[in-house]
Amino acid sequence: MDVQAAYDRLVESHPVTLDGVVPSKAERKKFSADDQRVLYERWLKAQMKLPHFSRRLPTESRVSSWLTKQGWKSNIPSAATIVKVWKPSGSEDTVMDSSQIRKMTRTQKWKGLLVTDVEGKGKGVVATRRFQVGEVICDYHGLAITATEGKDIHMNTSEEETGYMFFYKDKTGRCMCMDAHAQYCECHPEMQTVGRHINHAGEGANLKTRLYTVDIDGEEKDVILFIASKNIEVNEELSFDYGVNKSSFGGEGENLAWLS
Ligand SMILES: C[S@@+](CC[C@H](N)C(=O)[O-])C[C@H]1O[C@@H](n2cnc3c(N)ncnc32)[C@H](O)[C@@H]1O
């Protein structure tokens, strides 16, 4: 029997569930003695695709505490194995359902990112760990205002500050602006949020943006997340396509020396 057929039979008698325990070695051997280890890894990977840790690499300590909560008695996978085989999973549409991502959006304690000086660009953000394609990186944190208000601020603030305004259309098609021109926002007056320091790149960009509308304390709020569009290595600079070119802003883009 080939591995896939053995795996299909294994999951028929031992379905992959959120709280399920990996089938024991003896059980796996009943389906394939030679490939019992592959069956173990496939089952575990399938379990990891279920909503836990779906879009952010979990830390070993987080997985350990999750494992402890399951109350399993035997044949418990190690946290290290789970972290090793982890891959982003699940629909991108439901990313903001994750309590972990909601929490990081609120606290701004995104890990694995360093704001640092980047030659010729001012500050920028580099990865301090590897990110896999599909992982949520952080949000573009700011105050959602109308595009008209955004343009007003744009006209009346210095050029350095106007670079921190992200224009977008909300889910109803209304033109909006995520305004991050102030170094410190009202909700995090003691820290500079990381997303506003991500620089522009055209084709070489390794991030894409996606808009979510979430219910926060009974109020609908727009959240713009950065999601890795490529695998990202340690020390790699993060970038996304600002969607601007030299003809942007009614020709004013022509003055932006850094736009190639
Ligand atoms: C959202 S901020 C990005 C972070 C900014 N570099 C900083 O020091 O905080 C946008 C501004 O960064 C600079 N910038 C962005 N992408 C750049 C690039 N590829 N090359 C040079 N400067 C860039 C421009 O001054 C732009 O107005």
Residues whose N, C-alpha, C, O or C-beta is under 5 A from the ligand:
A	BS01	LIG	G120 K121 G122 K123 G124 E159 G163 Y164 R196 H197 I198 N199 H200 A201 W258
